[in-house]
Amino acid sequence: MLDINNGNIDWTRDSDITIKEVKSTEGLTHLTDEQASEVVEFIKTYSMLIHSLYKKQIEDEQKENENQKIISMNNYEPIKNAA
């Protein structure tokens, strides 16, 4: 299992993973270039999906916060119904 606290992970990476990197990963060394290319495409698709879901969740939370109204209890007057 990959240790996410490992100092060798580049969290600021701005380039796609390469076929060479996939094939040099333990457990994936037996893959053909075509199979490694499919792994690369899967990682890109999965990453974009997770990012989109996260972004939508953040946007929904922001909208929810904007729509909330705070009612001051100090100036609260109940609505009077007509008799």
C-alpha positions in Angstrom: 0.0 0.0 0.0 1.3 3.5 -0.9 2.1 5.7 2.1 0.6 9.1 1.4 2.9 10.6 4.0 5.9 9.5 1.9 8.1 12.5 1.1 8.7 11.2 -2.4 5.2 12.0 -3.6 4.9 15.2 -5.7 1.6 16.7 -4.7 2.1 19.7 -6.9 2.5 17.6 -10.1 1.1 19.3 -13.2 1.8 16.7 -15.8 0.0 13.4 -16.7 1.4 10.1 -15.6 3.3 8.4 -18.4 3.2 4.8 -19.7 6.8 4.4 -18.5 5.8 5.4 -15.0 2.8 3.0 -15.0 5.0 0.1 -16.3 7.7 0.9 -13.6 5.1 0.6 -10.8 5.3 -2.5 -8.7 2.6 -5.0 -9.8 2.2 -3.3 -13.3 5.6 -4.2 -14.8 4.1 -7.0 -16.9 1.7 -4.6 -18.8 2.1 -4.0 -22.5 2.3 -0.4 -23.7 -1.4 -0.6 -24.9 -2.5 -1.8 -21.4 -0.4 0.8 -19.7 -2.0 3.5 -21.9 -5.4 2.3 -20.8 -4.3 2.6 -17.2 -3.2 6.2 -17.9 -6.6 7.0 -19.5 -8.4 5.4 -16.6 -6.4 7.4 -14.0 -7.2 10.6 -16.0 -10.9 9.8 -16.2 -11.2 8.8 -12.6 -9.3 11.9 -11.4 -11.6 14.2 -13.5 -14.7 12.5 -12.2 -13.6 12.8 -8.5 -12.6 16.4 -9.1 -15.9 17.2 -10.7 -17.9 15.6 -7.9 -15.8 17.5 -5.3 -16.2 20.8 -7.1 -20.0 20.2 -7.4 -20.2 19.4 -3.7 -18.4 22.7 -2.8 -20.6 24.7 -5.1 -23.7 23.1 -3.6 -22.5 23.9 -0.1 -21.8 27.5 -1.1 -25.3 27.9 -2.6 -26.8 26.4 0.5 -25.0 28.8 2.7 -26.0 31.7 0.5 -29.7 30.7 0.7 -29.7 30.4 4.5 -31.4 33.3 6.3 -30.6 34.3 9.8 -33.5 35.6 11.8 -32.6 37.7 14.8 -34.6 36.5 17.8 -34.4 40.0 19.4 -36.6 41.6 16.8 -38.8 38.6 16.1 -42.5 39.3 15.8 -44.8 36.5 15.0 -47.0 36.8 12.0 -50.6 37.6 13.0 -53.3 35.7 11.2 -56.5 37.5 10.4 -59.4 36.4 12.5 
